[in-house]
Amino acid sequence: MLSKMGLQSDNKWLLTSCWEIPGADRMETDEKVLIDRVVQGDQSAYGPLMALHSPRIRRMITVRIDSRLRGRVDESDVFQELQMDVLRRLPEYAEKNEMGFFEWVRFLGRQKLAEMSRRHIHAQARDVRREENPGHLPGHESSIALASFLVGEITSPSLQVSRREIREKLEAAISSLDEIDREALLLRHAEQLSATEAAIEAGVPANTFRQRHLRALKRLKAALLEQHLDWASRDE
């Protein structure tokens, strides 16, 4: 059964690149069937199961990882540890099944990021403090992450504005938003969750999240106009 699988000695099959190879969409995609097969001890089902959502989970990790971890931890390190957690806890998930599989894996991914932050930052706090940028303030991380994904969509009437200047102005505009607005934009535009998925993550009804997201869009566009920038959002 699952507890006797390759967790103890040979986990190479967990990390196989075939999860994301072309043609993976032709694999069996019924989550429930794949989950049942893994729980019953079928190692070959775990790759196709994780392949259903691995690109989006990797994207979440890229968006959410603390910048202070870079150089200590790679996004792939987080993903590999997450794989192990998912495999170990899959029987518990299959029994309770209290949320969608993607939402569950994403939840575990957020937990893993927090755990690795504690492990690599707080345990080495003295060294990290010496390395930290003094501007590392609440909201700073989310502003940087969101700006990374939006900068290519921002335009300026002035041809004299460099991409670096646009990035700096974009970060400033995002930083002017409150945390709820930044989070709504992160979920929809950086992580690219659907409105329904984003509402679940935010813990609010779908209509409430849509209104929150629309408000955040309007506020960011207004902030960008003050910086003489424009954002043609594809998600009005």
C-alpha positions in Angstrom: 0.0 0.0 0.0 1.0 3.7 0.0 2.9 3.5 3.2 5.2 0.9 1.7 5.9 2.8 -1.4 9.2 4.4 -2.4 9.1 7.0 0.4 11.8 5.3 2.4 14.5 4.5 -0.2 13.8 5.5 -3.8 11.8 8.6 -4.5 13.2 9.3 -7.9 9.9 8.4 -9.5 8.3 11.3 -7.7 10.4 13.8 -9.6 10.2 12.5 -13.1 10.0 15.2 -15.8 7.3 13.2 -17.6 4.7 15.1 -15.5 4.9 18.0 -17.8 6.0 16.5 -21.2 4.0 17.2 -24.3 1.1 14.8 -24.6 0.6 14.6 -20.9 -3.0 15.9 -21.5 -3.7 12.5 -23.1 -3.1 10.8 -19.8 -5.9 9.7 -17.6 -7.3 12.9 -16.1 -10.0 11.7 -13.7 -8.7 12.9 -10.4 -10.8 10.6 -8.3 -9.6 7.5 -10.2 -6.0 8.6 -10.1 -6.2 9.4 -6.3 -7.8 6.0 -5.7 -5.1 4.3 -7.6 -2.3 6.0 -5.7 -3.9 5.3 -2.4 -4.1 1.6 -3.4 -0.4 1.6 -4.1 -0.2 2.3 -7.8 3.0 4.4 -8.1 2.4 5.0 -11.8 -0.7 7.1 -11.1 1.0 9.7 -9.0 2.8 11.4 -11.9 -0.3 11.9 -14.0 -2.3 13.0 -10.9 0.2 15.8 -10.1 0.7 16.7 -13.8 -2.9 17.9 -13.8 -2.0 20.9 -11.7 1.8 21.1 -11.4 2.2 24.2 -13.7 -0.2 26.2 -11.6 1.2 25.0 -8.3 4.7 25.9 -9.6 3.4 29.4 -10.5 1.9 29.8 -7.1 5.3 29.0 -5.5 7.1 31.5 -7.8 4.6 34.2 -6.9 4.5 33.5 -3.1 8.1 32.6 -2.2 9.8 35.1 0.1 12.5 36.9 -1.8 14.8 36.5 1.2 14.8 32.7 0.5 16.3 33.2 -3.0 19.8 32.0 -3.0 19.0 29.6 -0.2 16.0 27.8 -1.7 15.0 27.3 -5.3 11.3 27.1 -6.3 12.0 23.5 -7.4 13.2 22.6 -3.9 9.9 23.8 -2.6 8.0 21.9 -5.2 9.9 18.7 -4.6 9.2 18.8 -0.8 5.6 19.6 -1.5 5.4 16.4 -3.7 6.4 14.4 -0.7 3.9 16.0 1.6 1.1 15.4 -0.9 2.0 11.8 -1.3 2.3 11.2 2.4 -1.1 12.9 3.2 -3.0 11.7 0.2 -4.8 8.8 2.1 -6.0 11.3 4.6 -7.3 13.6 1.9 -9.0 10.7 0.1 -10.8 9.8 3.2 -12.0 13.3 4.2 -12.2 14.9 0.7 -13.2 18.3 2.2 -12.0 20.4 -0.7 -11.0 20.1 -4.3 -7.7 18.4 -5.0 -6.1 21.6 -6.5 -7.2 23.7 -3.6 -5.8 21.1 -1.2 -2.4 20.9 -2.9 -2.2 24.7 -3.1 -3.0 24.9 0.6 -0.2 22.4 1.4 2.1 24.5 -0.9 1.4 27.7 1.1 2.1 25.7 4.3 5.4 24.4 2.8 6.5 28.0 1.9 5.8 29.1 5.5 7.7 26.2 6.9 10.7 26.8 4.7 10.7 30.5 5.6 10.8 29.5 9.3 13.5 26.9 8.6 15.8 29.1 6.4 15.1 32.6 7.7 14.1 32.6 11.3 16.6 29.9 12.2 19.3 32.1 10.7 17.8 35.4 11.6 21.0 37.0 12.6 22.6 36.4 9.1 19.4 37.3 7.3 19.1 40.7 9.1 22.5 41.6 7.8 21.4 40.8 4.3 17.9 42.2 4.3 17.0 45.3 2.4 15.8 48.0 4.8 12.9 48.5 2.5 11.6 45.0 3.2 8.2 46.0 4.7 4.7 44.5 4.8 3.2 44.6 1.4 6.7 44.9 -0.3 6.8 41.3 -1.3 3.3 41.2 -2.9 4.0 44.5 -4.8 7.2 43.0 -6.2 5.5 39.7 -7.1 2.5 41.4 -8.8 4.7 43.9 -10.7 6.8 41.0 -12.1 3.7 39.6 -13.8 2.1 42.9 -14.9 5.1 44.9 -16.1 4.8 43.6 -19.7 1.2 44.9 -19.9 2.0 48.4 -18.8 2.4 51.2 -21.3 3.5 54.8 -21.1 2.7 57.7 -23.5 6.3 58.8 -23.2 8.9 56.9 -25.2 11.6 58.2 -22.9 10.4 56.0 -20.0 12.6 52.9 -19.6 11.3 49.5 -18.6 13.1 49.9 -15.3 11.3 53.2 -14.6 8.0 51.6 -15.6 8.7 48.7 -13.1 9.5 51.2 -10.3 6.4 53.2 -10.9 4.3 50.1 -11.1 5.6 48.8 -7.8 4.8 52.2 -6.2 1.3 52.1 -7.6 0.7 48.6 -6.3 2.2 49.5 -2.9 -0.4 52.3 -2.6 -3.2 49.7 -2.6 -4.4 48.1 0.6 -3.6 44.4 1.3 -7.0 43.1 0.3 -6.7 44.8 -3.1 -3.2 43.5 -3.7 -4.2 40.0 -2.8 -7.2 40.1 -5.2 -4.9 41.1 -8.0 -2.3 38.6 -7.1 -4.8 35.7 -7.1 -6.3 36.7 -10.5 -3.4 38.2 -12.4 -0.2 36.6 -11.0 -1.5 33.2 -9.9 -4.1 33.3 -12.7 -6.8 31.6 -10.6 -10.3 31.6 -11.9 -12.8 33.9 -10.1 -14.3 30.9 -8.4 -10.9 29.6 -7.2 -9.8 33.0 -6.1 -13.1 33.4 -4.1 -12.4 30.1 -2.3 -8.9 31.1 -1.5 -10.1 34.5 -0.2 -12.8 32.8 1.8 -15.6 34.9 0.4 -18.6 34.3 -1.9 -17.9 34.5 -5.6 -19.9 37.7 -6.2 -18.1 39.4 -3.2 -14.7 38.5 -4.7 -15.7 39.7 -8.2 -16.7 43.1 -6.7 -13.5 43.2 -4.7 -11.4 42.4 -7.8 -13.2 45.0 -9.8 -12.6 47.6 -7.1 -8.9 46.6 -7.0 -8.6 47.0 -10.8 -10.1 50.5 -10.7 -7.9 51.6 -7.9 -4.7 50.3 -9.5 -5.6 51.9 -12.8 -6.2 55.2 -11.1 -2.8 54.9 -9.3 -1.1 54.1 -12.6 -2.6 57.1 -14.2 -1.1 59.3 -11.5 2.3 57.7 -12.6 1.4 58.5 -16.2 1.1 54.8 -17.0 -1.7 52.8 -18.5 -2.8 49.1 -18.0 -5.1 47.5 -20.6 -6.3 44.8 -18.3 -7.8 41.8 -20.1 -10.0 41.1 -17.0 -12.4 43.9 -16.5 
